[in-house]
Amino acid sequence: MTSEKVNRHRARQEKLSVLRESREETEKYRVPVVLADNGVCLVEEHDVLAKFSDQQRHEIQTLSAPVEVSPEEVNQLIKEIRSRWDGQQMNALLSSCRSSVLSSIVGPFGLGGIVAVMDKEGGNVTTVHNAKQNIYANKEDQYNRSHYAGAAYNAARDKYKDQKIIENSGMVMDEYSGNLIDYSAADCDHIKAAETYHQEGGFMQSTEVRKEFGSDPGNFALTTESANRSLKSQDKKEWQEKTATKGSGENNKEYHEHDNRRVNAAVARGEQTAQKYAPGMKEKAVYYGKQAAKTGVSEGFKMGLQQSLGLLLKEFFSASFDEIADAYKRGFRDSLRNQSFFDALKERLSRIAARVADKWKETLVAFSEGAVSGFLSNLVTMLINMLVTTGKRIVRVIREGFMSIMRALKMALFPPEGMSAVEASDAALKLLATGVTVSLGILAEEAVEKSVALFLNTNMPPLAPLASTVSAVFVGAMTGIASALLVYGLDRLDVFGVNAEKQHAFILSELDSLIIESDQSITSTYEEEMGRAKGLIAQLQGS
């Protein structure tokens, strides 16, 4: 930059030198000026060249004179340039608002809402944590008693009871209390309840393994029918402390006369049997891996489709708004060579279609980004559900939030060509901030939808079915505006100093433009004066 300014200064000096030489060339043709005693020129008609020479000398002196600028003038100029910068930033904010609003309405709150209809509480993969809450991702994962009972169980149960008959008595012993009970009144209880086993990992296994566990006598214990019916799938320790349904204020332990020593021994035996069949770490890893891959592909496709269609729809609406604005300002047909209405309509629609078609490369990129994000967000959702159960809306927040994280990471790790690491970090921060805003909008959407539905039901019942659509558009618009304002606020905060650098570059560019204008003015003056001098010399030489 400095060398360019030095070169421009040298070019100015050369032009001024040429003007001086041109002036010297005219000296020999100059008519002497005769002055009276009072200093008045007596031969004005012969001193045209002298006047020209004086004028040229004055202009050269003016151009050669050093420029003196006060600090106040410099500050005023910088202030004016900064005001132009601020104006550009405000225009960029308005443009960003429109783009953000369209993106939000079409993307996470439009197509995202449609995709969210297929979301499930607890995610797409059944986990042990969710199964214990009776939350299953698929119907086939749910507990089905027939998978643990059947012919094999009946045969094993009857055999176990027969083996426990006290010889020549027709009685068996209650293994939880030690009391004798009639064979016909005895029930065979699963010490480790089949449903509990299922929730703790049985849902991962085949029906054959479940039946083997269900018919293993190591998990059998004989007790009274009433105790067995009361126990169901409850934890035995918790069940003992509960009030018996038919007791006189007694708890189940007292009412059924259970002996803790016997109960604890039976429970230990049942747990040992369950551990023999329970899925190990390898089996769990295989199950979760297969399920994550299977559902991840589906989620990736849905998210990729959402992102690509969202991009095309955003461009379609943006192009349509531009055509409407152009038609309003310049006339629907006037700006198109006064074509007929249908020809003008056809041309405008063609231009919209062309703008949408030009986005095909970006569409492919958006699909790939969405597919990767959808796959990974599905994996993250599954991992989270191993610890806590996610609601349907949280699943959506994870999906949309993960999209922002992916974009931010891509920007930070693989910035576009020509973008510095600091600029990439600044852009990544804005992407993350936008993702947070979208996530908060999704969380607020349910409350807004309820409020809109209540308002429409009360005041405009016929429009009540549109509550979800109205709330999606409203929340999407507010989220888009909030995102744009947040990005603008980050620009003002300028964490990485990127905005200050851009402003500095803008000021230098404006100053350079002023210098170029000055150079052009000098060049114009030089060419004009040289032309006049050459013309005058030619006239004098010709005479």
C-alpha positions in Angstrom: 0.0 0.0 0.0 2.8 2.4 0.9 4.8 1.8 -2.3 1.7 2.5 -4.4 1.2 5.9 -2.7 4.9 6.7 -3.2 4.5 5.8 -6.9 1.5 8.0 -7.2 3.3 10.9 -5.6 6.2 10.5 -8.0 3.8 10.5 -10.9 2.3 13.8 -9.7 5.8 15.3 -9.5 6.6 14.2 -13.0 3.4 15.7 -14.4 4.1 19.0 -12.6 7.7 19.0 -14.0 6.3 18.5 -17.5 4.0 21.5 -17.0 7.0 23.6 -15.9 8.9 22.5 -19.0 5.9 23.4 -21.1 5.8 26.8 -19.6 9.5 27.4 -20.3 8.9 26.4 -23.9 6.5 29.4 -24.3 8.9 31.9 -22.8 10.6 32.7 -26.1 7.3 33.6 -27.7 6.3 35.9 -25.0 5.7 39.6 -25.9 7.4 42.1 -23.5 4.9 44.0 -21.4 5.2 47.7 -21.5 4.1 49.4 -18.3 3.2 53.0 -17.7 4.5 54.9 -14.7 1.4 53.9 -12.8 2.0 50.2 -13.6 -0.9 49.9 -16.1 -0.2 47.6 -19.0 -0.1 49.6 -22.3 0.0 46.6 -24.7 -2.8 44.3 -23.5 -3.6 43.2 -27.0 -0.1 41.7 -27.4 0.1 40.0 -24.0 -2.3 37.0 -24.4 0.6 34.6 -24.0 1.8 36.4 -20.9 -1.6 36.0 -19.4 -1.6 32.3 -20.2 1.8 31.9 -18.8 0.9 33.7 -15.6 -2.3 31.6 -15.3 -0.3 28.4 -15.8 2.4 29.5 -13.3 -0.4 30.1 -10.8 -2.0 26.7 -11.4 1.4 25.0 -11.1 2.1 26.8 -7.8 -1.4 25.8 -6.6 -0.9 22.2 -7.4 2.7 22.1 -6.0 1.7 23.9 -2.8 1.9 21.6 0.3 -1.5 20.6 1.6 -2.1 21.6 5.2 -4.9 19.6 7.0 -5.9 20.2 10.6 -6.6 17.3 12.9 -10.2 18.4 13.1 -10.6 18.1 9.4 -9.0 14.6 9.5 -11.3 13.5 12.3 -14.3 14.9 10.4 -13.4 12.9 7.3 -12.9 9.7 9.3 -16.2 10.3 11.0 -18.0 10.7 7.7 -16.4 7.5 6.4 -17.4 5.6 9.5 -20.9 6.8 9.2 -21.0 5.3 5.7 -19.6 2.0 7.2 -22.4 2.1 9.9 -25.0 2.6 7.1 -23.6 -0.4 5.2 -23.8 -2.5 8.4 -27.4 -1.5 9.0 -28.3 -2.5 5.4 -26.5 -5.8 6.0 -28.5 -6.3 9.2 -31.9 -5.7 7.4 -30.8 -8.1 4.6 -29.7 -10.6 7.3 -33.1 -10.3 9.0 -34.9 -11.2 5.9 -32.6 -14.1 5.1 -32.8 -15.4 8.7 -36.6 -15.1 8.9 -37.0 -17.0 5.7 -34.5 -19.7 6.7 -36.1 -20.2 10.1 -39.7 -20.3 8.8 -38.8 -22.7 6.0 -36.2 -24.7 7.9 -36.4 -25.6 11.6 -39.9 -24.3 12.1 -41.3 -25.4 8.7 -39.8 -28.5 7.3 -38.3 -29.2 10.7 -41.8 -29.3 12.2 -42.9 -31.8 9.6 -39.9 -34.0 10.3 -40.5 -33.7 14.1 -43.9 -35.5 13.7 -41.9 -38.7 13.3 -39.8 -38.0 16.4 -40.2 -40.3 19.4 -39.9 -39.7 23.1 -36.6 -41.2 24.1 -35.2 -41.2 20.6 -35.1 -43.9 17.9 -33.1 -46.5 19.9 -34.4 -48.3 23.0 -32.0 -48.0 25.9 -32.0 -49.7 29.3 -32.7 -46.4 31.0 -35.8 -45.8 28.9 -37.0 -49.4 29.1 -37.0 -49.1 32.9 -39.5 -46.2 32.3 -41.5 -48.4 30.0 -40.4 -46.2 27.0 -39.6 -48.2 23.9 -38.6 -46.9 20.5 -40.3 -49.7 18.7 -43.3 -51.9 19.3 -41.2 -55.0 18.9 -39.0 -53.9 21.8 -41.9 -53.8 24.2 -42.3 -56.4 26.9 -44.4 -59.4 25.9 -45.0 -62.0 28.5 -45.4 -64.7 25.8 -41.7 -64.3 24.9 -40.8 -65.5 28.4 -43.6 -68.1 28.9 -45.1 -70.7 26.6 -44.8 -74.5 26.5 -41.2 -74.7 27.7 -41.9 -72.5 30.7 -45.1 -74.6 31.6 -43.1 -77.8 31.4 -40.3 -76.5 33.5 -42.7 -75.0 36.1 -44.6 -78.2 36.5 -41.4 -80.2 36.8 -40.1 -77.8 39.4 -43.3 -78.0 41.5 -43.3 -81.8 41.3 -39.7 -81.9 42.6 -40.7 -79.7 45.6 -43.5 -82.0 46.8 -42.9 -83.2 50.3 -43.2 -87.0 50.1 -46.6 -88.4 50.9 -48.1 -85.1 51.9 -49.2 -83.3 48.7 -47.7 -80.2 50.2 -44.9 -77.9 49.2 -43.0 -75.3 51.1 -43.4 -71.5 50.5 -39.8 -70.6 49.6 -40.3 -67.0 50.9 -41.9 -67.8 54.3 -41.0 -71.4 55.0 -44.7 -72.3 55.5 -46.3 -75.4 54.0 -48.9 -74.9 51.4 -51.1 -77.2 49.4 -49.6 -78.2 46.0 -52.7 -77.0 44.2 -52.5 -73.6 45.8 -48.8 -73.0 45.1 -47.7 -70.6 42.4 -44.3 -70.7 40.7 -42.9 -67.2 40.9 -40.1 -65.7 38.7 -37.7 -64.5 41.4 -36.2 -62.0 38.9 -39.4 -60.8 37.2 -39.4 -61.4 33.5 -40.5 -57.8 32.9 -37.6 -56.5 35.0 -35.2 -58.7 33.1 -36.6 -57.5 29.9 -36.2 -53.8 30.9 -32.6 -54.4 32.0 -31.5 -55.7 28.6 -33.8 -58.6 27.6 -35.3 -56.4 24.9 -31.9 -56.6 23.1 -32.1 -60.4 22.8 -33.8 -62.9 20.6 -37.1 -64.6 21.6 -35.2 -67.8 22.0 -32.9 -66.4 24.7 -35.9 -64.8 26.5 -37.7 -68.2 26.6 -34.6 -69.9 27.9 -34.4 -67.4 30.8 -38.1 -67.7 31.4 -38.0 -71.5 31.8 -34.8 -71.7 33.8 -35.7 -73.3 37.2 -32.8 -71.4 38.9 -35.2 -68.4 38.8 -38.2 -70.2 40.2 -39.6 -70.0 43.7 -42.8 -71.5 45.0 -45.1 -69.2 47.0 -48.8 -68.7 47.6 -51.1 -67.6 44.8 -52.1 -64.4 46.6 -48.4 -63.4 47.2 -47.5 -64.1 43.6 -50.4 -62.2 42.2 -49.6 -59.3 44.6 -45.9 -59.3 43.7 -46.3 -59.1 39.9 -43.0 -57.4 38.7 -42.3 -55.3 41.7 -39.0 -55.3 43.6 -39.4 -57.6 46.5 -37.9 -55.3 49.1 -40.2 -52.5 48.1 -43.2 -54.8 47.9 -42.6 -56.0 51.4 -42.9 -52.5 52.9 -46.2 -51.8 51.1 -49.5 -52.3 52.9 -51.2 -55.6 52.0 -54.3 -55.2 50.0 -56.2 -57.7 52.3 -54.3 -57.2 55.5 -55.5 -55.3 58.6 -53.0 -52.5 58.3 -50.2 -55.0 57.9 -47.5 -54.7 55.2 -47.0 -57.5 52.7 -44.1 -58.9 54.7 -46.2 -59.3 57.8 -49.3 -60.4 56.0 -47.6 -63.1 54.0 -45.2 -64.0 56.8 -42.1 -63.7 54.6 -38.8 -64.5 56.2 -36.0 -62.1 55.0 -33.4 -64.8 55.2 -35.3 -67.0 52.8 -36.3 -64.0 50.6 -32.7 -62.8 50.3 -31.4 -66.3 49.5 -34.0 -66.6 46.8 -33.3 -63.2 45.4 -29.6 -64.0 45.2 -30.3 -67.2 43.3 -32.6 -65.3 40.9 -30.0 -62.6 40.2 -27.3 -65.2 39.6 -29.6 -66.9 37.0 -30.4 -63.6 35.4 -26.7 -62.7 35.1 -26.2 -66.0 33.2 -28.5 -64.9 30.4 -28.1 -61.1 30.6 -26.5 -59.4 27.6 -22.8 -58.7 28.1 -20.9 -55.6 27.0 -20.1 -57.1 23.6 -23.8 -58.0 23.0 -24.9 -54.5 24.1 -22.3 -52.8 21.9 -23.5 -54.9 18.9 -27.1 -54.1 19.6 -26.6 -50.3 20.0 -24.2 -50.2 17.1 -26.7 -51.9 14.7 -29.6 -49.8 16.0 -27.6 -46.6 15.8 -26.5 -47.4 12.2 -30.0 -48.4 11.1 -31.8 -45.4 12.6 -29.0 -43.0 11.8 -29.3 -43.6 8.1 -33.0 -42.9 8.3 -32.4 -39.7 10.4 -29.5 -38.6 8.1 -31.8 -38.9 5.1 -34.6 -36.9 6.7 -32.2 -34.2 7.9 -30.4 -34.0 4.6 -33.8 -33.7 2.8 -34.9 -31.0 5.2 -31.7 -29.0 4.6 -31.7 -29.3 0.8 -35.4 -28.6 0.4 -35.1 -25.8 2.9 -32.4 -24.2 0.9 -34.4 -24.4 -2.4 -37.6 -23.1 -0.7 -35.7 -20.2 0.8 -34.3 -19.3 -2.6 -37.7 -19.6 -4.2 -39.3 -17.3 -1.7 -36.4 -14.8 -1.8 -36.5 -14.7 -5.6 -40.3 -14.3 -5.5 -40.1 -11.4 -3.1 -37.5 -9.8 -5.3 -39.7 -10.1 -8.4 -42.7 -8.7 -6.5 -40.6 -5.7 -5.3 -39.3 -5.1 -8.8 -42.9 -5.3 -10.2 -44.1 -2.8 -7.6 -41.3 -0.3 -8.2 -40.9 -0.6 -12.0 -44.2 -2.0 -13.1 -45.1 -5.6 -13.8 -44.6 -5.2 -17.6 -42.8 -1.9 -18.0 -39.5 -3.3 -16.8 -39.8 -6.2 -19.2 -40.1 -4.2 -22.5 -43.9 -3.9 -22.1 -44.6 -7.5 -22.9 -48.1 -8.9 -22.5 -49.2 -10.0 -19.1 -48.6 -13.7 -19.7 -45.3 -13.1 -21.4 -44.1 -11.0 -18.5 -45.4 -13.5 -16.0 -43.6 -16.3 -17.8 -40.3 -14.3 -17.9 -40.5 -13.6 -14.1 -41.3 -17.2 -13.3 -38.4 -18.3 -15.5 -36.1 -16.0 -13.6 -37.3 -17.4 -10.3 -36.8 -20.9 -11.6 -33.3 -20.1 -12.9 -32.3 -18.7 -9.5 -33.5 -21.8 -7.8 -31.8 -24.1 -10.3 -28.5 -22.2 -9.8 -28.5 -23.5 -6.2 -28.1 -27.1 -7.2 -24.5 -27.3 -6.0 -25.3 -25.7 -2.7 -28.3 -28.1 -2.4 -26.0 -31.1 -2.7 -23.7 -29.7 0.0 -26.7 -28.9 2.2 -28.0 -32.5 1.8 -24.6 -34.0 2.7 -24.2 -31.7 5.7 -27.7 -32.5 6.9 -27.2 -36.2 6.4 -24.0 -36.3 8.5 -25.6 -34.0 11.1 -28.7 -36.2 11.3 -26.7 -39.4 11.7 -24.5 -38.0 14.4 -27.4 -36.3 16.2 -29.2 -39.6 16.3 -26.1 -41.2 17.9 -25.8 -38.4 20.5 -29.6 -38.7 21.3 -29.1 -42.4 21.9 -26.1 -41.8 24.2 -28.0 -39.2 26.1 -31.0 -41.6 26.5 -28.7 -44.1 28.2 -28.7 -41.6 31.1 -31.8 -39.5 30.9 -35.0 -39.8 28.8 -35.4 -37.1 26.1 -38.8 -35.7 25.2 -39.8 -35.4 21.5 -39.1 -31.7 21.5 -35.6 -32.2 23.0 -34.9 -34.7 20.3 -35.7 -31.9 17.8 -33.5 -29.5 19.7 -30.6 -31.9 19.6 -31.1 -32.4 15.9 -31.3 -28.7 15.0 -28.6 -27.8 17.5 -26.2 -30.5 16.2 -26.7 -29.0 12.7 -25.3 -25.7 14.0 -22.5 -27.4 15.8 -21.5 -29.2 12.6 -21.5 -26.0 10.6 -19.5 -24.2 13.2 -16.9 -27.0 13.4 -16.7 -27.1 9.6 -16.2 -23.4 9.5 -13.5 -23.4 12.2 -11.6 -26.5 11.0 -12.1 -26.0 7.2 -12.6 -22.3 6.5 -13.3 -21.2 2.9 -10.4 -20.2 0.8 -9.2 -16.7 1.6 -10.7 -16.6 5.1 -8.2 -16.3 8.0 -8.4 -18.4 11.1 -9.6 -15.5 13.2 -12.4 -14.7 10.7 -13.4 -18.4 10.6 -13.5 -18.5 14.5 -15.8 -15.4 14.4 -18.1 -17.0 11.8 -18.2 -20.2 13.8 -19.2 -18.3 17.0 -22.1 -16.7 15.1 -23.2 -20.1 13.8 -23.2 -21.5 17.3 -25.1 -18.4 18.6 -27.7 -18.9 15.8 -28.1 -22.6 16.8 -28.7 -21.6 20.4 -31.4 -19.1 19.3 -33.1 -21.7 17.2 -33.0 -24.3 20.0 -34.6 -21.7 22.4 -37.2 -21.0 19.8 -38.1 -24.7 19.5 -38.5 -24.9 23.2 -40.7 -21.9 23.2 -42.8 -23.1 20.3 -45.0 -25.4 22.4 -46.0 -22.6 24.8 -46.6 -20.2 21.9 -48.8 -22.8 20.1 -50.9 -23.3 23.3 -51.4 -19.6 23.6 -52.3 -19.1 19.9 -54.7 -22.1 20.1 -56.4 -20.7 23.2 -56.7 -17.3 21.5 -58.1 -18.6 18.2 -60.5 -21.0 20.0 -61.8 -18.1 22.1 -62.0 -15.4 19.5 -61.9 -17.0 16.0 -62.9 -20.7 16.3 -62.9 -21.3 12.5 -59.2 -20.6 12.5 -58.3 -22.8 15.5 -56.9 -25.6 13.2 -54.3 -23.2 12.0 -52.8 -22.7 15.5 -49.8 -24.9 14.8 -49.1 -23.2 11.5 -49.5 -19.7 12.9 -47.3 -20.4 15.8 -44.6 -22.0 13.6 -44.5 -18.9 11.4 -44.6 -16.5 14.3 -41.9 -18.3 16.3 -39.8 -18.8 13.1 -40.0 -15.1 12.3 -39.1 -14.1 15.9 -36.2 -16.6 16.0 -34.9 -15.3 12.6 -35.0 -11.7 13.8 -33.4 -12.6 17.1 -30.7 -14.6 15.3 -29.9 -11.6 13.0 -29.8 -9.2 16.0 -27.6 -11.6 18.0 -25.1 -11.8 15.1 -25.2 -8.0 14.8 -24.6 -7.7 18.6 -21.6 -10.1 18.2 -20.3 -7.9 15.4 -20.5 -4.9 17.8 -18.9 -6.8 20.6 -16.2 -8.0 18.2 -14.7 -10.7 20.3 -12.0 -11.6 17.8 -11.4 -8.1 16.5 -12.6 -9.1 13.0 -15.1 -6.2 12.7 -12.5 -3.6 13.7 -10.2 -5.0 11.0 -13.0 -4.8 8.4 -13.8 -1.3 9.4 -10.2 -0.3 9.2 -9.9 -1.8 5.8 -13.0 0.0 4.7 -11.6 3.4 5.9 -8.3 2.8 4.1 -10.3 1.8 0.9 -12.3 5.0 1.1 -9.2 7.1 1.6 -7.5 5.3 -1.3 -10.6 6.2 -3.4 -10.2 9.8 -2.5 -6.5 9.7 -3.4 -7.4 8.1 -6.8 -10.0 10.8 -7.4 -7.3 13.4 -6.6 -4.9 11.7 -9.0 -7.6 11.7 -11.7 -8.2 15.4 -11.1 -4.5 16.2 -11.5 -4.3 14.1 -14.6 -7.3 15.9 -16.1 -5.7 19.3 -15.3 -2.4 18.2 -16.7 -3.9 16.9 -20.0 -6.0 20.1 -20.3 -3.1 22.4 -19.7 -0.8 20.5 -21.9 -3.4 20.6 -24.7 -3.8 24.3 -24.4 0.0 24.9 -24.2 0.7 22.7 -27.3 -2.1 24.4 -29.2 -0.9 27.9 -28.3 2.7 27.0 -29.2 1.6 25.5 -32.5 -0.3 28.8 -33.3 2.7 30.9 -32.5 5.1 28.8 -34.4 2.7 28.8 -37.4 2.5 32.6 -37.3 
